[in-house]
Amino acid sequence: ITITDSGESSDQPRFNSLFRGLQVFLADDDDVNCAVTRKLLKKLGCIVSAVSSGFDWLSAIGPTSSPFEIVILELQMPELDGFEVAMRIRKSRNHSWPLIVAMTASTEKDI
């Protein structure tokens, strides 16, 4: 939050973000976590697309290369989890992979 000379606050960051314009794809089945993550990424200047499942991600991207530079995957999505989606990305992208970031709200030690 930025405070202007007039004392008003603004949610717009005044710094030049390294993330500005970065194409990010978010897959998270939890609506609240997805909304919070999306808002934080947008605040950094990212262009964010989001889906609520691994299958939706695969359907949205298809077999062609994607414009996304970063993919953020919730590890514990039902049916097709983030681990499986990451493996499919690696198999289908012929080394033009986006950066894959794993996230989870799980507190299990083995995750």
Kinemage of the C-alpha trace (Angstrom):
@kinemage 1
@onewidth
@group {chain A} dominant
@subgroup {mainchain}
@vectorlist {calphas} color= white
{ca ile a 1} P 0.000 0.000 0.000
{ca thr a 2} L 1.283 3.404 -0.949
{ca ile a 3} L 0.489 6.583 1.000
{ca thr a 4} L 0.350 9.676 -1.224
{ca asp a 5} L 1.272 13.236 -0.204
{ca ser a 6} L -2.412 13.933 0.448
{ca gly a 7} L -2.533 11.037 2.939
{ca glu a 8} L -4.585 8.760 0.686
{ca ser a 9} L -3.604 5.134 0.332
{ca ser a 10} L -3.375 3.149 -2.868
{ca asp a 11} L -3.208 -0.585 -3.446
{ca gln a 12} L -1.034 -0.013 -6.511
{ca pro a 13} L 2.654 -0.637 -5.858
{ca arg a 14} L 4.955 2.231 -6.798
{ca phe a 15} L 7.969 0.033 -7.506
{ca asn a 16} L 8.858 -1.417 -10.889
{ca ser a 17} L 8.086 -5.095 -10.381
{ca leu a 18} L 10.259 -7.753 -12.004
{ca phe a 19} L 7.030 -9.708 -12.427
{ca arg a 20} L 5.228 -7.047 -14.477
{ca gly a 21} L 3.738 -8.609 -17.615
{ca leu a 22} L 4.742 -12.148 -16.662
{ca gln a 23} L 2.248 -14.713 -17.993
{ca val a 24} L 1.210 -16.964 -15.077
{ca phe a 25} L -1.170 -19.912 -15.117
{ca leu a 26} L -2.612 -20.964 -11.764
{ca ala a 27} L -4.304 -24.309 -11.048
{ca asp a 28} L -5.912 -24.567 -7.602
{ca asp a 29} L -9.149 -26.274 -6.603
{ca asp a 30} L -9.628 -24.137 -3.478
{ca asp a 31} L -11.536 -20.971 -4.421
{ca val a 32} L -10.215 -18.892 -1.508
{ca asn a 33} L -6.575 -19.881 -1.999
{ca cys a 34} L -6.902 -19.296 -5.737
{ca ala a 35} L -8.414 -15.827 -5.235
{ca val a 36} L -5.699 -14.801 -2.760
{ca thr a 37} L -2.863 -16.098 -4.953
{ca arg a 38} L -4.356 -14.490 -8.068
{ca lys a 39} L -4.710 -11.116 -6.312
{ca leu a 40} L -1.117 -11.195 -5.043
{ca leu a 41} L 0.222 -12.078 -8.492
{ca lys a 42} L -1.833 -9.340 -10.156
{ca lys a 43} L -0.596 -6.850 -7.577
{ca leu a 44} L 2.944 -7.752 -8.668
{ca gly a 45} L 1.951 -7.005 -12.259
{ca cys a 46} L 1.485 -10.571 -13.524
{ca ile a 47} L -1.100 -11.512 -16.122
{ca val a 48} L -2.927 -14.409 -14.461
{ca ser a 49} L -5.158 -17.142 -15.851
{ca ala a 50} L -6.614 -19.679 -13.453
{ca val a 51} L -8.440 -22.996 -13.462
{ca ser a 52} L -9.752 -25.186 -10.665
{ca ser a 53} L -8.373 -28.583 -11.686
{ca gly a 54} L -5.509 -30.357 -13.391
{ca phe a 55} L -7.850 -31.566 -16.124
{ca asp a 56} L -8.995 -27.986 -16.771
{ca trp a 57} L -5.359 -26.941 -17.114
{ca leu a 58} L -4.624 -29.677 -19.642
{ca ser a 59} L -7.793 -28.832 -21.584
{ca ala a 60} L -6.992 -25.119 -21.613
{ca ile a 61} L -3.440 -25.578 -22.861
{ca gly a 62} L -3.790 -28.569 -25.168
{ca pro a 63} L -0.848 -30.166 -26.952
{ca thr a 64} L 0.588 -26.922 -28.340
{ca ser a 65} L 3.083 -24.663 -26.623
{ca ser a 66} L 1.645 -22.187 -24.173
{ca pro a 67} L 2.378 -18.488 -23.740
{ca phe a 68} L 2.756 -18.997 -19.997
{ca glu a 69} L 6.149 -18.488 -18.429
{ca ile a 70} L 5.161 -19.763 -14.985
{ca val a 71} L 2.682 -22.435 -13.964
{ca ile a 72} L 1.641 -22.588 -10.309
{ca leu a 73} L 0.128 -25.928 -9.341
{ca glu a 74} L -1.671 -26.939 -6.174
{ca leu a 75} L -0.180 -30.332 -5.380
{ca gln a 76} L -3.301 -31.893 -3.916
{ca met a 77} L -6.047 -31.275 -6.449
{ca pro a 78} L -8.555 -34.127 -6.751
{ca glu a 79} L -8.387 -36.577 -9.681
{ca leu a 80} L -5.328 -35.087 -11.409
{ca asp a 81} L -2.954 -33.555 -8.866
{ca gly a 82} L -0.163 -31.050 -9.370
{ca phe a 83} L 2.503 -33.778 -9.496
{ca glu a 84} L 0.774 -35.481 -12.443
{ca val a 85} L 0.137 -32.196 -14.257
{ca ala a 86} L 3.830 -31.264 -13.884
{ca met a 87} L 4.896 -34.637 -15.295
{ca arg a 88} L 2.566 -34.198 -18.273
{ca ile a 89} L 3.906 -30.703 -18.910
{ca arg a 90} L 7.467 -32.040 -18.923
{ca lys a 91} L 6.562 -34.881 -21.314
{ca ser a 92} L 4.667 -32.722 -23.800
{ca arg a 93} L 6.626 -29.485 -24.007
{ca asn a 94} L 9.888 -30.640 -25.644
{ca his a 95} L 12.144 -28.608 -23.331
{ca ser a 96} L 10.249 -25.344 -23.873
{ca trp a 97} L 8.836 -25.782 -20.393
{ca pro a 98} L 7.395 -23.029 -18.296
{ca leu a 99} L 8.771 -22.676 -14.802
{ca ile a 100} L 6.624 -24.894 -12.581
{ca val a 101} L 5.965 -23.785 -9.019
{ca ala a 102} L 4.324 -26.194 -6.580
{ca met a 103} L 2.167 -24.963 -3.738
{ca thr a 104} L -0.066 -26.561 -1.162
{ca ala a 105} L -2.042 -25.684 1.909
{ca ser a 106} L -1.375 -29.163 3.261
{ca thr a 107} L 0.380 -29.554 6.578
{ca glu a 108} L 1.373 -33.163 5.953
{ca lys a 109} L 5.120 -33.668 6.403
{ca asp a 110} L 5.497 -35.989 3.400
{ca ile a 111} L 4.180 -33.320 1.012
